[in-house]
Structures are given as C-alpha cells and as structure tokens.
Amino acid sequence: MSLVTKQAPAFDAEAVVGTGFQRIKLEDYKGKWVVLFFYPLDFTFVCPTEITALSDAYPEFKKRNTEIIGVSTDSKFSHLAWVNTPREEGGLGQLNYPLVADFTKEISESYGVLLPGGMALRATFIIDPDGKVQFELIHDLGIGRNVKEILRNIDALQYVREHGEVCPAGWEPGKDTMKPDPVKMKEYFKKNPQGHQ
C-alpha cells in the first residue's frame, strides 16, 4: 500500500549525527520538507555512493527548506564505525545529515520497505511540511538513486504546492507548467504540441 497523500509514520529513534549519538523524531521536522531514504546495509557497495552524494548535495536541499534523514536496520554503532571510515576505504566520512538506526526494524516495517531477511529495500520518501508523504520510490538493491532527480521532484512538488499548477513530463524549474483545467490546459499544448518539453 502506498503512503502517498497519507501522514508519514512517526518515529523516535537513535541516530548518528556528526560523530555522536542523538535521538531523532520525525515530528521535529514539521514545517520543513524531508527526504527520508532507506538503504539496505552499512559497509556495502552501492550505499556509500548514494549516502555521500546526498551529503555533498546537502546545500542544494537546504536551499529548498529540505532536510535529509537516512535509515537502515543497522545499529548506531555500525553507523558510527562507517562514518568514521574514510571515503577512500568505502566509508562515509563526515555526513551533513543523520543516519537513523532502525535496529528494531519498526520504522522500515511501518514504511512498507522491510524485506523478509531483515533489511530494507532502497526507498525514497519526500514528506511535505505538514508531515504528509508526497512522493515515494521503492526499488530493488542493485541500483543507486539519482540525487538530481530527487531535487527535481522536490522542485516540482514545491511548485505545485505554491502555484496550484501541475508539472508535465520531464519538467524542470523555468519550464512551462499546466493549469489543471480542461480548457486552460490547452495553452500548454499549443506551446508544446508534442505533449512534453
């Protein structure tokens, strides 16, 4: 069952923030956009490429009033050891956002991403300032996420929320949007006869 349009399941869990431990509550992020992402396991192959790419792009998320939270079913001690491992050795180094330890697996289960073996699928949720899920993407373990595409989706969701217009295929900031009206939408198709930009 999709969580889109529903209130994001609340959680209160320990996380690694910087090089220490801290409790993270989703409700503390109300009023901001949140990218909540799940990944399978610490000390694996694809995961560090995603986690560090998101951290490096953190200033772009901040510009969009967006925070990032990473989650896996590893312990906080495993997270800390991975953060303390240099990137050139497959570690994470310093991160700009928390890594939550879902050691009980309750968070992964509540978001519908827990595999029978006890680890999470790759999953990305975008949560709006009211705490509702506006976007989810869940997929198998072999492919990493595209940070630019996550940012593009945030831009589109924020545009729709602010302007009440909708974004066609491949939309990026500055491109034409559509009025969700059977007559006014024709303005878009007159300018874009192919149906996309």
N, CA, C and O of each residue as an XYZ file, in Angstrom:
788
protein
N       0.840     -1.196      0.000
C       0.000      0.000      0.000
C       0.879      1.252      0.000
O       1.784      1.384      0.824
N       0.610      2.148     -0.911
C       1.376      3.384     -0.986
C       1.055      4.305      0.196
O      -0.071      4.330      0.694
N       2.046      5.042      0.622
C       1.858      6.038      1.680
C       1.571      7.427      1.131
O       1.306      8.352      1.900
N       1.620      7.587     -0.186
C       1.433      8.908     -0.788
C       0.060      9.463     -0.421
O      -0.954      8.769     -0.504
N       0.054     10.725     -0.016
C      -1.098     11.515      0.478
C      -1.429     11.213      1.940
O      -2.293     11.868      2.525
N      -0.753     10.230      2.535
C      -1.022      9.881      3.939
C       0.009     10.524      4.855
O       1.088     10.930      4.425
N      -0.354     10.605      6.125
C       0.591     11.108      7.117
C       1.770     10.145      7.219
O       1.582      8.933      7.333
N       2.963     10.681      7.179
C       4.157      9.836      7.284
C       4.202      9.182      8.659
O       4.014      9.867      9.664
N       4.447      7.872      8.732
C       4.534      7.205     10.034
C       5.590      7.858     10.935
O       6.738      8.055     10.536
N       5.171      8.183     12.146
C       6.075      8.851     13.090
C       7.130      7.869     13.595
O       6.906      6.659     13.625
N       8.264      8.402     13.984
C       9.274      7.574     14.640
C      10.123      8.434     15.563
O      10.229      9.649     15.398
N      10.713      7.773     16.526
C      11.619      8.383     17.502
C      12.713      7.345     17.706
O      12.483      6.308     18.329
N      13.899      7.624     17.182
C      14.941      6.595     17.181
C      16.317      7.220     17.348
O      16.502      8.418     17.134
N      17.280      6.386     17.735
C      18.651      6.857     17.859
C      19.298      6.945     16.481
O      19.018      6.153     15.581
N      20.173      7.938     16.354
C      20.842      8.168     15.077
C      22.263      8.633     15.336
O      22.606      9.088     16.427
N      23.075      8.507     14.303
C      24.392      9.125     14.322
C      24.253     10.499     13.683
O      23.811     10.628     12.542
N      24.639     11.523     14.442
C      24.642     12.902     13.951
C      26.058     13.417     14.160
O      26.539     13.507     15.290
N      26.718     13.753     13.059
C      28.142     14.099     13.163
C      28.926     12.863     13.570
O      28.949     11.871     12.842
N      29.571     12.918     14.732
C      30.304     11.746     15.221
C      29.776     11.314     16.590
O      30.505     10.719     17.385
N      28.516     11.616     16.855
C      27.902     11.230     18.125
C      26.513     10.674     17.929
O      26.024     10.576     16.804
N      25.876     10.310     19.030
C      24.528      9.735     19.001
C      23.506     10.784     19.442
O      23.772     11.617     20.308
N      22.332     10.715     18.817
C      21.262     11.657     19.136
C      19.931     11.016     18.773
O      19.860     10.233     17.826
N      18.880     11.337     19.512
C      17.548     10.836     19.160
C      16.948     11.743     18.094
O      17.051     12.968     18.164
N      16.324     11.114     17.113
C      15.687     11.833     16.009
C      14.197     11.524     16.031
O      13.793     10.362     16.051
N      13.383     12.583     16.027
C      11.924     12.427     15.939
C      11.457     13.067     14.641
O      11.805     14.211     14.351
N      10.682     12.346     13.870
C      10.187     12.905     12.611
C       9.354     14.158     12.872
O       9.410     15.106     12.090
N       8.592     14.176     13.945
C       7.710     15.323     14.223
C       8.495     16.620     14.419
O       7.942     17.706     14.250
N       9.776     16.518     14.774
C      10.604     17.717     14.939
C      10.878     18.418     13.610
O      11.358     19.552     13.591
N      10.577     17.751     12.508
C      10.846     18.305     11.185
C       9.618     18.968     10.558
O       9.669     19.418      9.413
N       8.517     19.029     11.308
C       7.306     19.688     10.780
C       7.656     21.112     10.363
O       8.432     21.795     11.031
N       7.075     21.546      9.257
C       7.370     22.880      8.739
C       8.480     22.870      7.698
O       8.741     23.884      7.050
N       9.136     21.718      7.538
C      10.168     21.571      6.512
C       9.809     20.407      5.601
O       9.013     19.542      5.967
N      10.391     20.392      4.435
C      10.336     19.223      3.570
C      11.385     18.244      4.067
O      12.421     18.647      4.596
N      11.115     16.968      3.897
C      12.054     15.936      4.351
C      12.233     14.885      3.260
O      11.256     14.384      2.702
N      13.476     14.560      2.965
C      13.785     13.374      2.162
C      14.184     12.292      3.151
O      15.243     12.359      3.776
N      13.320     11.298      3.281
C      13.586     10.150      4.154
C      13.945      8.989      3.240
O      13.122      8.541      2.441
N      15.181      8.501      3.362
C      15.564      7.403      2.469
C      16.052      6.202      3.270
O      16.703      6.337      4.306
N      15.721      5.044      2.760
C      16.119      3.764      3.355
C      17.149      3.106      2.438
O      17.072      3.203      1.213
N      18.102      2.444      3.060
C      19.095      1.692      2.290
C      19.335      0.358      3.007
O      19.047      0.238      4.198
N      19.859     -0.643      2.293
C      19.912     -1.995      2.861
C      20.845     -2.169      4.056
O      20.391     -2.546      5.137
N      22.138     -1.903      3.884
C      23.101     -2.240      4.940
C      24.320     -1.326      4.899
O      24.731     -0.856      3.839
N      24.887     -1.086      6.081
C      26.173     -0.400      6.168
C      27.274     -1.283      5.566
O      27.121     -2.499      5.443
N      28.370     -0.647      5.200
C      29.561     -1.340      4.681
C      29.254     -2.207      3.458
O      29.784     -3.308      3.309
N      28.378     -1.681      2.582
C      28.089     -2.392      1.333
C      28.635     -1.572      0.166
O      29.524     -0.742      0.356
N      28.114     -1.796     -1.030
C      28.775     -1.316     -2.238
C      28.127     -0.072     -2.839
O      28.784      0.958     -2.991
N      26.853     -0.163     -3.177
C      26.150      0.963     -3.791
C      25.833      2.032     -2.748
O      25.890      3.226     -3.043
N      25.499      1.605     -1.532
C      25.019      2.521     -0.484
C      25.943      3.713     -0.224
O      25.453      4.841     -0.160
N      27.262      3.514     -0.071
C      28.081      4.698      0.219
C      28.083      5.721     -0.908
O      28.254      6.914     -0.658
N      27.894      5.266     -2.153
C      27.861      6.225     -3.270
C      26.638      7.131     -3.158
O      26.720      8.322     -3.461
N      25.508      6.579     -2.728
C      24.286      7.380     -2.567
C      24.378      8.296     -1.354
O      24.063      9.483     -1.427
N      24.816      7.721     -0.238
C      24.821      8.449      1.026
C      25.763      9.652      0.948
O      25.428     10.733      1.431
N      26.929      9.471      0.347
C      27.871     10.584      0.232
C      27.400     11.589     -0.822
O      27.605     12.791     -0.654
N      26.775     11.121     -1.902
C      26.250     12.048     -2.920
C      25.169     12.949     -2.325
O      25.130     14.146     -2.613
N      24.297     12.383     -1.502
C      23.266     13.185     -0.840
C      23.898     14.185      0.129
O      23.458     15.331      0.220
N      24.921     13.751      0.844
C      25.597     14.645      1.781
C      26.288     15.792      1.045
O      26.220     16.942      1.480
N      26.949     15.480     -0.064
C      27.642     16.521     -0.835
C      26.654     17.533     -1.420
O      26.985     18.706     -1.591
N      25.437     17.066     -1.724
C      24.410     17.953     -2.305
C      23.552     18.633     -1.236
O      22.596     19.333     -1.567
N      23.884     18.435      0.033
C      23.057     18.957      1.128
C      22.757     20.457      1.007
O      21.629     20.861      1.289
N      23.724     21.305      0.595
C      23.406     22.736      0.442
C      22.243     22.987     -0.522
O      21.458     23.912     -0.313
N      22.125     22.168     -1.583
C      21.016     22.325     -2.528
C      19.675     21.980     -1.867
O      18.658     22.617     -2.144
N      19.683     20.978     -0.999
C      18.462     20.627     -0.274
C      18.091     21.737      0.701
O      16.918     22.084      0.833
N      19.087     22.294      1.381
C      18.838     23.377      2.338
C      18.197     24.577      1.655
O      17.322     25.224      2.231
N      18.625     24.879      0.428
C      18.033     25.989     -0.329
C      16.534     25.777     -0.539
O      15.779     26.734     -0.711
N      16.124     24.530     -0.523
C      14.712     24.170     -0.753
C      13.971     23.893      0.561
O      12.909     23.271      0.547
N      14.516     24.344      1.687
C      13.902     24.109      3.006
C      13.673     22.614      3.238
O      12.640     22.199      3.764
N      14.667     21.817      2.830
C      14.539     20.356      2.878
C      15.658     19.746      3.713
O      16.830     20.091      3.561
N      15.271     18.835      4.594
C      16.239     18.083      5.393
C      16.293     16.639      4.891
O      15.352     16.157      4.261
N      17.387     15.964      5.172
C      17.593     14.578      4.739
C      17.757     13.709      5.975
O      18.433     14.092      6.930
N      17.134     12.535      5.951
C      17.317     11.541      7.013
C      17.554     10.188      6.337
O      16.741      9.748      5.526
N      18.651      9.541      6.667
C      18.924      8.195      6.162
C      18.568      7.153      7.211
O      18.713      7.393      8.409
N      18.100      5.993      6.756
C      17.687      4.919      7.680
C      18.138      3.566      7.142
O      17.980      3.267      5.959
N      18.706      2.752      8.039
C      18.874      1.329      7.734
C      18.652      0.550      9.019
O      18.519      1.134     10.095
N      18.612     -0.763      8.905
C      18.335     -1.603     10.080
C      19.606     -1.937     10.869
O      19.571     -2.767     11.777
N      20.720     -1.295     10.526
C      21.959     -1.498     11.278
C      21.876     -0.807     12.644
O      20.984      0.005     12.888
N      22.815     -1.141     13.521
C      22.877     -0.498     14.837
C      23.542      0.873     14.717
O      24.209      1.171     13.726
N      23.348      1.696     15.740
C      24.001      3.014     15.766
C      25.521      2.861     15.805
O      26.247      3.726     15.314
N      25.996      1.774     16.382
C      27.442      1.549     16.466
C      28.028      1.236     15.087
O      29.138      1.660     14.765
N      27.283      0.500     14.292
C      27.702      0.218     12.924
C      27.720      1.516     12.108
O      28.666      1.778     11.364
N      26.657      2.329     12.257
C      26.615      3.630     11.572
C      27.840      4.466     11.925
O      28.485      5.041     11.048
N      28.152      4.527     13.215
C      29.273      5.356     13.677
C      30.603      4.849     13.113
O      31.445      5.641     12.690
N      30.782      3.544     13.109
C      32.017      2.968     12.554
C      32.141      3.310     11.069
O      33.242      3.565     10.581
N      31.016      3.315     10.347
C      31.035      3.607      8.911
C      31.346      5.085      8.677
O      32.111      5.422      7.773
N      30.759      5.962      9.483
C      31.049      7.399      9.381
C      32.528      7.657      9.680
O      33.144      8.535      9.076
N      33.085      6.896     10.606
C      34.493      7.078     10.984
C      35.475      6.414     10.014
O      36.689      6.510     10.194
N      34.949      5.744      8.989
C      35.795      5.125      7.961
C      35.941      6.102      6.795
O      34.935      6.612      6.302
N      37.170      6.378      6.340
C      37.358      7.333      5.233
C      36.670      6.867      3.943
O      36.505      5.671      3.701
N      36.280      7.838      3.136
C      35.588      7.529      1.871
C      36.436      6.657      0.945
O      35.915      5.776      0.261
N      37.736      6.908      0.930
C      38.588      6.136      0.011
C      38.709      4.672      0.413
O      39.258      3.858     -0.329
N      38.192      4.344      1.598
C      38.165      2.948      2.039
C      36.744      2.383      2.052
O      36.481      1.357      2.680
N      35.840      3.055      1.359
C      34.450      2.591      1.292
C      33.588      3.105      2.430
O      32.447      2.673      2.596
N      34.138      4.034      3.221
C      33.374      4.622      4.317
C      32.642      5.869      3.885
O      32.599      6.209      2.703
N      32.059      6.558      4.875
C      31.244      7.726      4.584
C      31.950      9.033      4.892
O      31.681     10.049      4.252
N      32.853      9.019      5.868
C      33.407     10.281      6.331
C      32.309     11.113      6.983
O      31.253     10.589      7.340
N      32.558     12.395      7.134
C      31.592     13.288      7.787
C      30.337     13.448      6.922
O      30.431     13.692      5.719
N      29.169     13.310      7.542
C      27.894     13.487      6.833
C      27.191     14.749      7.310
O      27.387     15.192      8.441
N      26.375     15.318      6.440
C      25.637     16.543      6.749
C      24.224     16.290      7.255
O      23.452     17.235      7.418
N      23.876     15.043      7.505
C      22.524     14.709      7.971
C      22.590     13.448      8.824
O      23.602     12.746      8.801
N      21.531     13.145      9.578
C      21.555     11.977     10.468
C      21.358     10.652      9.736
O      20.679     10.578      8.712
N      21.970      9.614     10.291
C      21.706      8.227      9.883
C      21.010      7.541     11.054
O      21.595      7.350     12.120
N      19.750      7.177     10.834
C      18.931      6.568     11.894
C      19.197      5.069     11.964
O      19.306      4.394     10.940
N      19.298      4.567     13.178
C      19.473      3.130     13.420
C      18.100      2.509     13.700
O      17.533      2.674     14.779
N      17.591      1.801     12.712
C      16.291      1.127     12.847
C      16.539     -0.333     13.258
O      16.112     -1.265     12.576
N      17.229     -0.506     14.369
C      17.658     -1.845     14.777
C      16.465     -2.746     15.108
O      16.552     -3.965     14.965
N      15.354     -2.152     15.549
C      14.142     -2.938     15.839
C      13.361     -3.263     14.569
O      12.468     -4.110     14.584
N      13.700     -2.587     13.472
C      13.067     -2.756     12.155
C      11.640     -2.196     12.100
O      10.929     -2.405     11.117
N      11.227     -1.497     13.139
C       9.861     -0.967     13.193
C       9.626      0.145     12.171
O       8.548      0.231     11.583
N      10.634      0.995     11.959
C      10.461      2.107     11.007
C      10.340      1.552      9.589
O       9.438      1.928      8.840
N      11.255      0.657      9.230
C      11.222      0.061      7.886
C       9.898     -0.652      7.644
O       9.341     -0.585      6.548
N       9.401     -1.330      8.660
C       8.124     -2.043      8.521
C       6.974     -1.053      8.344
O       6.086     -1.274      7.520
N       6.986      0.037      9.115
C       5.880      0.996      9.033
C       5.842      1.708      7.683
O       4.786      2.175      7.256
N       6.996      1.793      7.009
C       7.037      2.412      5.680
C       6.898      1.374      4.553
O       6.945      1.727      3.374
N       6.731      0.115      4.914
C       6.479     -0.927      3.914
C       7.684     -1.318      3.093
O       7.534     -1.757      1.953
N       8.896     -1.168      3.651
C      10.101     -1.436      2.857
C      10.965     -2.554      3.439
O      12.070     -2.793      2.953
N      10.476     -3.241      4.476
C      11.275     -4.275      5.133
C      11.212     -5.587      4.359
O      10.132     -6.099      4.064
N      12.385     -6.120      4.036
C      12.468     -7.420      3.372
C      12.414     -8.540      4.415
O      12.764     -8.311      5.573
N      11.986     -9.737      4.031
C      11.913    -10.852      4.988
C      13.233    -11.138      5.690
O      13.232    -11.591      6.835
N      14.358    -10.884      5.029
C      15.660    -11.146      5.649
C      16.066    -10.151      6.717
O      17.070    -10.348      7.401
N      15.281     -9.062      6.871
C      15.557     -8.114      7.943
C      16.234     -6.825      7.526
O      16.564     -6.000      8.378
N      16.450     -6.631      6.228
C      16.999     -5.346      5.795
C      15.979     -4.624      4.926
O      14.993     -5.214      4.483
N      16.228     -3.335      4.687
C      15.281     -2.512      3.936
C      15.628     -2.487      2.452
O      16.790     -2.599      2.062
N      14.597     -2.338      1.643
C      14.791     -2.040      0.226
C      15.337     -0.619      0.084
O      15.330      0.155      1.041
N      15.806     -0.287     -1.116
C      16.110      1.115     -1.381
C      14.776      1.836     -1.555
O      13.958      1.451     -2.390
N      14.568      2.860     -0.777
C      13.299      3.581     -0.829
C      13.536      5.043     -0.518
O      14.336      5.391      0.350
N      12.824      5.896     -1.244
C      12.928      7.337     -1.057
C      11.530      7.895     -0.859
O      10.640      7.660     -1.677
N      11.337      8.632      0.226
C      10.067      9.285      0.520
C      10.316     10.786      0.635
O      11.261     11.215      1.296
N       9.472     11.574     -0.005
C       9.509     13.026      0.172
C       8.270     13.419      0.964
O       7.139     13.158      0.556
N       8.513     14.052      2.104
C       7.451     14.398      3.049
C       7.313     15.917      3.068
O       8.312     16.631      3.151
N       6.075     16.412      2.993
C       5.858     17.861      2.929
C       5.879     18.491      4.325
O       5.953     17.772      5.321
N       5.815     19.821      4.411
C       5.894     20.484      5.724
C       4.755     20.142      6.677
O       4.864     20.379      7.880
N       3.662     19.587      6.154
C       2.542     19.159      7.000
C       2.712     17.718      7.491
O       1.866     17.204      8.222
N       3.809     17.071      7.087
C       4.064     15.697      7.520
C       3.410     14.640      6.657
O       3.320     13.480      7.059
N       2.942     15.034      5.449
C       2.321     14.058      4.541
C       3.308     13.607      3.479
O       4.120     14.392      2.990
N       3.224     12.328      3.131
C       4.080     11.777      2.075
C       3.551     12.246      0.722
O       2.389     12.019      0.387
N       4.410     12.898     -0.046
C       4.022     13.382     -1.374
C       4.661     12.574     -2.501
O       4.258     12.683     -3.659
N       5.658     11.765     -2.155
C       6.391     11.021     -3.196
C       7.014      9.804     -2.552
O       7.526      9.874     -1.435
N       6.968      8.682     -3.261
C       7.729      7.512     -2.811
C       8.248      6.756     -4.017
O       7.580      6.653     -5.045
N       9.443      6.232     -3.872
C      10.054      5.388     -4.899
C      10.750      4.250     -4.170
O      11.653      4.474     -3.364
N      10.323      3.028     -4.460
C      10.878      1.841     -3.801
C      11.388      0.902     -4.887
O      10.671      0.591     -5.838
N      12.624      0.457     -4.737
C      13.155     -0.450     -5.764
C      14.150     -1.423     -5.162
O      14.525     -1.320     -3.993
N      14.573     -2.380     -5.997
C      15.484     -3.428     -5.551
C      16.877     -2.843     -5.293
O      17.112     -1.652     -5.498
N      17.780     -3.691     -4.846
C      19.010     -3.225     -4.229
C      20.143     -2.867     -5.181
O      21.083     -2.184     -4.774
N      20.086     -3.307     -6.432
C      21.255     -3.218     -7.304
C      21.538     -1.869     -7.924
O      22.615     -1.674     -8.488
N      20.593     -0.911     -7.839
C      20.811      0.385     -8.491
C      20.721      1.526     -7.489
O      19.885      1.523     -6.586
N      21.596      2.493     -7.671
C      21.607      3.652     -6.781
C      20.688      4.759     -7.263
O      20.288      4.797     -8.427
N      20.367      5.648     -6.358
C      19.485      6.782     -6.646
C      20.216      7.889     -7.383
O      21.444      7.970     -7.363
N      19.425      8.750     -8.041
C      19.943      9.916     -8.736
C      19.577     11.155     -7.911
O      18.402     11.506     -7.804
N      20.575     11.810     -7.335
C      20.317     12.963     -6.464
C      19.655     14.098     -7.240
O      18.772     14.773     -6.712
N      20.071     14.316     -8.491
C      19.458     15.384     -9.303
C      17.970     15.128     -9.507
O      17.173     16.066     -9.518
N      17.595     13.868     -9.666
C      16.178     13.542     -9.856
C      15.380     13.762     -8.568
O      14.226     14.187     -8.621
N      15.986     13.477     -7.419
C      15.307     13.756     -6.145
C      15.077     15.258     -6.011
O      13.989     15.686     -5.625
N      16.087     16.057     -6.326
C      15.943     17.512     -6.265
C      14.891     18.003     -7.254
O      14.113     18.903     -6.938
N      14.865     17.415     -8.454
C      13.859     17.805     -9.450
C      12.451     17.531     -8.942
O      11.545     18.341     -9.135
N      12.273     16.391     -8.295
C      10.950     16.067     -7.754
C      10.557     17.019     -6.626
O       9.391     17.398     -6.515
N      11.515     17.404     -5.793
C      11.219     18.391     -4.747
C      10.803     19.711     -5.392
O       9.819     20.324     -4.978
N      11.550     20.148     -6.404
C      11.199     21.396     -7.097
C       9.772     21.336     -7.645
O       9.006     22.290     -7.508
N       9.428     20.214     -8.262
C       8.089     20.066     -8.847
C       7.007     20.057     -7.768
O       5.987     20.732     -7.904
N       7.228     19.304     -6.712
C       6.241     19.245     -5.630
C       6.048     20.616     -4.982
O       4.926     21.008     -4.662
N       7.136     21.328     -4.796
C       7.038     22.656     -4.193
C       6.329     23.631     -5.127
O       5.563     24.480     -4.673
N       6.580     23.513     -6.425
C       5.917     24.386     -7.397
C       4.409     24.143     -7.388
O       3.624     25.091     -7.356
N       4.013     22.889     -7.416
C       2.585     22.547     -7.404
C       1.930     23.076     -6.133
O       0.840     23.647     -6.181
N       2.590     22.887     -5.009
C       2.038     23.342     -3.722
C       1.869     24.865     -3.698
O       0.875     25.382     -3.188
N       2.849     25.567     -4.253
C       2.826     27.029     -4.184
C       1.922     27.664     -5.227
O       1.262     28.665     -4.948
N       1.883     27.093     -6.431
C       1.198     27.757     -7.548
C      -0.114     27.101     -7.964
O      -0.910     27.712     -8.677
N      -0.352     25.859     -7.524
C      -1.596     25.192     -7.902
C      -1.633     24.741     -9.351
O      -2.679     24.318     -9.844
N      -0.494     24.829    -10.041
C      -0.409     24.307    -11.404
C       0.293     22.951    -11.337
O       0.855     22.590    -10.303
N       0.260     22.201    -12.443
C       0.848     20.863    -12.450
C       2.019     20.811    -13.425
O       2.110     21.617    -14.351
N       2.907     19.856    -13.203
C       4.163     19.776    -13.940
C       4.145     18.590    -14.902
O       3.966     17.451    -14.471
N       4.328     18.845    -16.201
C       4.318     17.757    -17.183
C       5.594     16.920    -17.143
O       6.498     17.178    -16.348
N       5.649     15.927    -18.004
C       6.798     15.015    -18.065
C       8.097     15.785    -18.254
O       8.187     16.689    -19.084
N       9.104     15.407    -17.464
C      10.427     15.992    -17.612
C      10.547     17.434    -17.154
O      11.553     18.088    -17.428
N       9.531     17.939    -16.459
C       9.548     19.352    -16.044
C      10.764     19.660    -15.181
O      11.181     18.863    -14.341
N      11.317     20.848    -15.420
C      12.384     21.398    -14.589
C      12.054     22.863    -14.339
O      11.317     23.470    -15.115
N      12.590     23.439    -13.265
C      12.303     24.843    -12.985
C      12.580     25.737    -14.187
O      13.610     25.611    -14.850
N      11.642     26.643    -14.454
C      11.767     27.548    -15.588
C      11.009     27.085    -16.817
O      10.767     27.869    -17.734
N      10.632     25.803    -16.840
C       9.874     25.288    -17.987
C       8.378     25.496    -17.765
O       7.935     25.822    -16.663
N       7.611     25.301    -18.838
C       6.164     25.525    -18.774
C       5.478     24.520    -17.862
O       5.841     23.345    -17.812
N       4.482     25.013    -17.146
C       3.610     24.149    -16.346
C       2.212     24.189    -16.971
O       1.982     24.877    -17.966
N       1.292     23.441    -16.372
C      -0.064     23.353    -16.916
C      -1.081     23.769    -15.867
O      -0.909     23.512    -14.676
N      -2.144     24.417    -16.329
C      -3.265     24.695    -15.432
C      -4.166     23.462    -15.430
O      -4.561     22.997    -16.499
N      -4.500     22.924    -14.262
C      -5.315     21.707    -14.210
C      -6.784     22.003    -14.497
O      -7.647     21.897    -13.626
N      -7.032     22.372    -15.732
C      -8.368     22.769    -16.172
C      -8.514     22.305    -17.619
O      -7.600     22.515    -18.416
N      -9.648     21.673    -17.988
C      -9.785     21.111    -19.338
C      -9.649     22.129    -20.461
O      -9.258     21.774    -21.573
N      -9.966     23.387    -20.186
C      -9.842     24.422    -21.220
C      -8.465     25.081    -21.145
O      -7.774     25.200    -22.157
N      -8.067     25.508    -19.942
C      -6.805     26.246    -19.793
C      -5.577     25.391    -20.073
O      -4.517     25.919    -20.412
N      -5.712     24.061    -19.933
C      -4.556     23.195    -20.203
C      -4.133     23.276    -21.670
O      -2.993     22.961    -22.012
N      -5.069     23.706    -22.542
C      -4.766     23.783    -23.984
C      -3.677     24.813    -24.272
O      -2.975     24.721    -25.279
N      -3.541     25.804    -23.374
C      -2.475     26.794    -23.553
C      -1.114     26.092    -23.579
O      -0.239     26.429    -24.375
N      -0.959     25.103    -22.685
C       0.304     24.362    -22.637
C       0.523     23.571    -23.929
O       1.616     23.592    -24.495
N      -0.516     22.877    -24.388
C      -0.345     22.016    -25.573
C      -0.167     22.817    -26.858
O       0.414     22.318    -27.821
N      -0.662     24.058    -26.884
C      -0.406     24.908    -28.047
C       1.076     25.261    -28.123
O       1.655     25.321    -29.207
N       1.682     25.494    -26.959
C       3.108     25.813    -26.920
C       3.990     24.582    -27.023
O       5.138     24.666    -27.458
N       3.439     23.413    -26.612
C       4.204     22.166    -26.591
C       3.381     21.060    -27.274
O       2.854     20.175    -26.600
N       3.271     21.113    -28.611
C       2.392     20.157    -29.316
C       2.782     18.687    -29.145
O       1.951     17.802    -29.346
N       4.031     18.420    -28.776
C       4.442     17.031    -28.548
C       3.899     16.500    -27.223
O       3.912     15.293    -26.981
N       3.422     17.404    -26.368
C       2.905     16.991    -25.062
C       3.945     17.014    -23.977
O       3.625     16.838    -22.801
N       5.215     17.234    -24.360
C       6.278     17.323    -23.357
C       7.297     18.314    -23.865
O       7.267     18.706    -25.032
N       8.211     18.725    -22.983
C       9.171     19.779    -23.346
C      10.507     19.198    -23.785
O      11.424     19.947    -24.124
